[in-house]
């Protein structure tokens, strides 16, 4: 797995591990479990630390972010609206034209095979270049 350097001089992977440990409750366990699934789905994923402390997983573009709030762990897929979600994992940010999110509450389980398939689909979408703006026609 490639590693991205964080602005504080520590590797992003270390900062993400530190965040998980600091949470110290179901949110840390959930974020850790989802992180492992992301790495399982894409061994070449790049971990980043952006926007003043948000874990980000990328491969040829952002796959998803992992945020923790008091009552939810939120995984926001940057191009989620372009993905097929047959298992209906997306349950948040459903009205936008670009992003989609999965909110995980305490005690909730996520279908692991459907989640890893969604991550792989996000990587394939990033690699396809579909998220890039179209080139202007020459005059």
N, C-alpha and C positions, 0 to 999 in steps of 0.2 A: 504494500500500500504506500502510495506517495504521501508525503507530509507537507503541509503548508506552514510557513513560519508566521507566527502571530506578531502583532505590533508590540507586545510587551517583551519580546525577545524569547519567549518560550514557544515551543512547537504547539500548534493548535491541538494536536491529539492530547498533549499533557493538560492543556487548559480545559478541554472537554472532560477528561477524566477527573480533574479537580472539581469542576462544576457538579458532576455526578456525585462525587464524594460529599461535597458541601450540602447537597440537597438532603442526603441522609435518610430519606423516607421512601415511600412508594414511588414518588416522582423520579428519584435517582435510579431506582431499580427499573422503572419503566423506560427511562431514557437510555439506560445501559443496555437493556434488552433490545430496544429498537436499533441502537447503534450496531450491535452485533449482527442483527438481521440485514442492515444496510451493507455492512462489510461482507457478509455471506453472499448477498445478491451481487455485489460488485467488488471483488478483491482489489481493483485498481482505483477505488474511490479516494478522493482527496478530502481530508478533513481541514476545515478552515474555521477561523474565529473572527466573526465580522460584527459590525454594528454594535460596538460597545458590549460585546459578550454574548453573541449568539452562535451556537454550534451550527456549522453549515457543512453539508456533504455535497461534493461536486464531482462531475466527470464530464468534461467538454461543456461545462455550464452547470449551474446549480441544479442539483437533484431536489434537495429539501433542506429546510432548517429545522432545528429542534429547540423549541422554547418550553420553559417550565413556568407555570403559574400556580397560584394557590390550589386550585381545584382541577387542573388539567395539564397534561403534557400535550403540546401541539406540534405536529409535524406538518409543515406547510410545503407543499410541492410547488416549485416555482412555475412550472408549466402544466399543472394538474388538470386544467380545463381541456388540454389537448390529449389527455390520456383516457384510455378506456378503463373504467372502473367497474367491471362486471360483478365483483364481490361487494360493491357499495361500501368501500372503506371510508371514502370521503364523507365527512359528516359536518363540515364547517367551511365557511368561505365559499359557499356554493353559488353565489350570485354573480361573482366576478367573471371577467372574460379570460383571465389568465391563471390565477392561483386556485388551488384547492387544498384543504387541510383535513387532517385526521386529528380529532380531539380524543384523547384517551383519559378517562376518569379513573379514579382509584378502584381497583378490583376488576376493571374491564380487560378482556383478552382481545387480542388482534389476531386475525387469521394469518399465521406466519407465511404460509405458501402464497396467499393472495398478496401480502405485503411485499414479499421478495419479488414477485412477478411485477408489481407496480413499480418498484425501484428499477428493475431491469428495463421496463418499458420507458421510464423516464430517461435512463441512460441512452437507450436506442433513439429516443426522440431528440435528445441533445446532439447525438452523433450524426443524425440525419441532416442537421442544419436547418430544419424547419422553423426553428425559433429565430433565425436570422432574418432581418428585413430583406425584401426582394431588391435586386439590383436595379438601378435606374436604366431605362433604355437610352441608348446613344441617339443623339439627334443628327 
